[in-house]
Amino acid sequence: MANKTLGLDPQLYQYLLSVSLNEPEILTQLRQETAQHSMSNMQIAPEQGQLMALLVQLIGAKKTLEVGVFTGYSSLVVALALPPEGKIVACDVDPESTAIARRYWEQAGVADKIDLRIAPALETLEQLIQQGQADTFDFAFIDADKRNYPNYYEYALQLIRPGGLIAIDNVLWSGRVADLQDTDKRTQAIRDFNQKLSQDLRVKISLLPIADGLTLAMKI
């Protein structure tokens, strides 16, 4: 995992941020607090968050889905980009890290936009399907356990409307996916997922080398 764009030396990365990042103070504060967390490398990069916010606004999203919340940076950046009536269904299993998320959502005044479901995400996604919410979401962000990426993706594809967008994080996995000597189960899971997605005719994709690799998949 990486919480800044791979392959850039520190000087160039700081330049990138200095001329492009327009991060609200509440997001900066959350990012700084998360940096003290024992799993801080799970935090998405600020430049990635800004891209996601832009994409949400470009497609006119009002209803979004998140699989994997952690301390809530990605939820918050999307919530701030949504219109007042916008909603996020956010899935996670950790009440401790999401307690941090809830605190910042409240401070930012967007808590009413975020429906946090503390339960295994596959259960929540199945419930959404059973409730007749297929083809009703505009945007989904997947950033959770890597071996379940294919399952999360299949559910998200059902829930997203045609023309909607799915964003999948960590698809470059700190560069390990390109090292065929790396047989770690998570590495292989992402490698297999990337290969499957590259051949999926149900979507149009672009894999962006931003942060730890972000694949965008638009449902046809």
C-alpha positions as CSV (number, residue, x, y, z in Angstrom):
1,M,0.0,0.0,0.0
2,A,1.1,3.6,-0.6
3,N,-0.4,6.9,0.6
4,K,1.3,9.0,-2.0
5,T,1.9,8.5,-5.8
6,L,4.4,5.8,-6.6
7,G,7.6,6.5,-8.5
8,L,8.0,10.2,-7.7
9,D,11.0,11.4,-5.8
10,P,10.2,13.6,-2.8
11,Q,11.0,16.8,-4.5
12,L,8.8,16.1,-7.5
13,Y,6.0,14.8,-5.3
14,Q,6.0,18.0,-3.2
15,Y,6.0,20.1,-6.4
16,L,2.9,18.1,-7.6
17,L,1.1,18.8,-4.3
18,S,2.2,22.5,-4.3
19,V,0.7,23.3,-7.7
20,S,-2.4,21.0,-7.7
21,L,-3.7,20.1,-4.3
22,N,-6.5,22.2,-2.9
23,E,-7.3,20.3,0.2
24,P,-9.9,21.6,2.7
25,E,-8.5,22.1,6.2
26,I,-10.8,19.4,7.7
27,L,-9.3,16.8,5.3
28,T,-5.8,18.0,6.2
29,Q,-6.5,17.5,9.9
30,L,-7.9,14.0,9.3
31,R,-4.9,13.0,7.2
32,Q,-2.5,14.3,9.9
33,E,-4.4,12.4,12.6
34,T,-4.4,9.2,10.5
35,A,-0.7,9.5,10.0
36,Q,-0.3,8.6,13.7
37,H,-2.4,5.5,13.3
38,S,-0.6,2.1,13.3
39,M,-2.1,1.3,9.9
40,S,-1.5,4.8,8.4
41,N,-0.4,3.3,5.1
42,M,-4.1,2.4,4.5
43,Q,-4.8,6.2,4.1
44,I,-5.5,7.2,0.5
45,A,-3.3,9.9,-1.0
46,P,-4.6,13.5,-1.0
47,E,-4.1,13.8,-4.7
48,Q,-6.2,10.7,-5.2
49,G,-8.9,12.0,-3.0
50,Q,-9.0,15.2,-5.0
51,L,-9.3,13.3,-8.2
52,M,-12.2,11.2,-6.8
53,A,-14.0,14.4,-5.7
54,L,-13.6,15.8,-9.2
55,L,-14.9,12.6,-10.8
56,V,-17.9,12.6,-8.5
57,Q,-18.7,16.1,-9.6
58,L,-18.1,15.5,-13.3
59,I,-20.6,12.6,-13.4
60,G,-23.1,14.5,-11.3
61,A,-23.2,11.8,-8.7
62,K,-25.8,11.9,-5.9
63,K,-25.7,8.3,-4.6
64,T,-22.4,6.6,-4.0
65,L,-21.0,3.4,-2.4
66,E,-17.8,2.8,-0.4
67,V,-16.3,-0.5,0.5
68,G,-13.7,0.1,3.1
69,V,-13.8,3.2,5.2
70,F,-10.8,3.1,7.6
71,T,-10.7,6.6,9.2
72,G,-13.0,8.2,6.7
73,Y,-10.8,10.3,4.4
74,S,-12.3,8.9,1.2
75,S,-15.8,9.1,2.5
76,L,-15.3,12.7,3.6
77,V,-13.7,13.9,0.4
78,V,-16.6,12.4,-1.6
79,A,-19.3,13.7,0.8
80,L,-17.9,17.2,0.5
81,A,-18.1,16.9,-3.3
82,L,-21.7,15.6,-3.3
83,P,-24.7,18.0,-3.6
84,P,-26.7,18.6,-0.3
85,E,-29.1,15.7,-1.1
86,G,-26.2,13.3,-1.9
87,K,-25.8,10.1,0.0
88,I,-23.0,7.5,0.6
89,V,-23.5,3.9,1.8
90,A,-20.2,3.2,3.5
91,C,-19.2,-0.4,4.4
92,D,-16.7,-1.4,7.1
93,V,-16.2,-3.8,10.0
94,D,-14.0,-1.8,12.3
95,P,-15.9,0.4,14.9
96,E,-12.6,1.9,16.2
97,S,-11.2,3.4,13.0
98,T,-14.7,4.4,11.8
99,A,-15.2,6.2,15.1
100,I,-12.5,8.6,13.9
101,A,-14.3,8.9,10.6
102,R,-17.6,9.7,12.3
103,R,-16.0,12.5,14.4
104,Y,-14.6,14.2,11.2
105,W,-17.9,13.7,9.3
106,E,-19.7,15.5,12.1
107,Q,-17.1,18.3,12.2
108,A,-17.4,18.8,8.5
109,G,-21.2,18.8,8.6
110,V,-21.7,15.9,6.3
111,A,-22.6,13.1,8.7
112,D,-26.2,13.1,7.5
113,K,-24.9,12.2,4.0
114,I,-23.1,9.0,5.1
115,D,-24.9,5.8,6.0
116,L,-22.2,3.7,7.7
117,R,-22.9,0.0,7.8
118,I,-20.7,-1.9,10.4
119,A,-21.0,-5.4,9.0
120,P,-19.1,-7.6,6.4
121,A,-19.4,-5.6,3.2
122,L,-20.6,-8.6,1.2
123,E,-23.6,-8.9,3.5
124,T,-24.4,-5.2,3.1
125,L,-24.0,-5.3,-0.7
126,E,-26.3,-8.4,-0.9
127,Q,-28.9,-6.5,1.2
128,L,-28.8,-3.6,-1.2
129,I,-29.4,-5.9,-4.2
130,Q,-32.3,-7.6,-2.3
131,Q,-33.8,-4.2,-1.5
132,G,-34.0,-3.4,-5.2
133,Q,-31.2,-0.9,-5.4
134,A,-29.4,-2.4,-8.5
135,D,-28.6,0.2,-11.1
136,T,-29.2,3.1,-8.7
137,F,-25.7,4.2,-7.6
138,D,-23.6,6.7,-9.5
139,F,-20.2,6.0,-8.1
140,A,-18.4,3.3,-6.0
141,F,-15.0,3.2,-4.4
142,I,-13.5,-0.2,-3.4
143,D,-10.6,-0.2,-1.0
144,A,-10.9,-3.2,1.3
145,D,-9.5,-6.8,1.7
146,K,-7.8,-7.6,-1.6
147,R,-8.8,-11.2,-2.0
148,N,-12.5,-10.1,-2.0
149,Y,-11.9,-7.6,-4.8
150,P,-13.6,-9.7,-7.4
151,N,-16.7,-10.2,-5.2
152,Y,-16.9,-6.5,-4.3
153,Y,-16.5,-5.6,-7.9
154,E,-19.3,-7.9,-9.1
155,Y,-21.7,-6.5,-6.5
156,A,-20.7,-2.9,-7.3
157,L,-21.3,-3.6,-11.0
158,Q,-24.8,-4.7,-10.3
159,L,-25.5,-1.6,-8.1
160,I,-24.0,1.0,-10.3
161,R,-26.1,2.5,-13.1
162,P,-25.1,2.3,-16.7
163,G,-22.6,5.2,-17.2
164,G,-21.7,5.0,-13.5
165,L,-18.1,4.7,-12.3
166,I,-16.3,2.2,-10.1
167,A,-12.9,3.2,-8.6
168,I,-10.7,0.4,-7.3
169,D,-7.7,1.3,-5.1
170,N,-4.2,-0.3,-4.7
171,V,-4.2,-2.0,-8.1
172,L,-0.4,-1.5,-8.4
173,W,0.2,-2.7,-4.9
174,S,3.5,-0.8,-4.4
175,G,4.7,-2.2,-7.7
176,R,4.6,-5.8,-6.4
177,V,2.0,-6.9,-9.0
178,A,4.7,-6.6,-11.7
179,D,7.2,-8.8,-9.8
180,L,6.3,-12.3,-10.9
181,Q,8.5,-13.7,-8.2
182,D,6.1,-12.2,-5.6
183,T,3.6,-15.0,-4.8
184,D,2.0,-13.4,-1.8
185,K,-1.7,-14.3,-1.8
186,R,-2.8,-10.6,-1.7
187,T,-0.4,-9.7,-4.5
188,Q,-1.6,-12.6,-6.6
189,A,-5.3,-11.7,-5.9
190,I,-4.7,-8.2,-7.2
191,R,-2.8,-9.5,-10.2
192,D,-5.6,-11.9,-11.1
193,F,-8.2,-9.2,-10.6
194,N,-6.4,-6.7,-12.8
195,Q,-6.1,-9.4,-15.6
196,K,-9.8,-10.2,-15.3
197,L,-10.9,-6.6,-15.4
198,S,-8.7,-5.9,-18.5
199,Q,-10.9,-8.4,-20.3
200,D,-14.3,-7.4,-18.9
201,L,-16.5,-6.2,-21.8
202,R,-19.1,-4.9,-19.4
203,V,-17.0,-1.9,-18.6
204,K,-14.5,0.6,-20.1
205,I,-11.4,1.0,-17.9
206,S,-8.4,3.1,-17.3
207,L,-5.7,2.2,-14.8
208,L,-4.2,5.4,-13.4
209,P,-0.7,5.4,-11.8
210,I,-1.8,7.7,-9.1
211,A,-1.1,6.9,-5.5
212,D,-1.0,3.1,-5.3
213,G,-2.7,2.6,-8.6
214,L,-6.4,3.4,-9.2
215,T,-8.5,1.7,-11.8
216,L,-11.6,3.5,-13.1
217,A,-14.3,1.3,-14.6
218,M,-17.3,2.8,-16.3
219,K,-20.3,0.5,-16.6
220,I,-21.5,0.3,-20.2
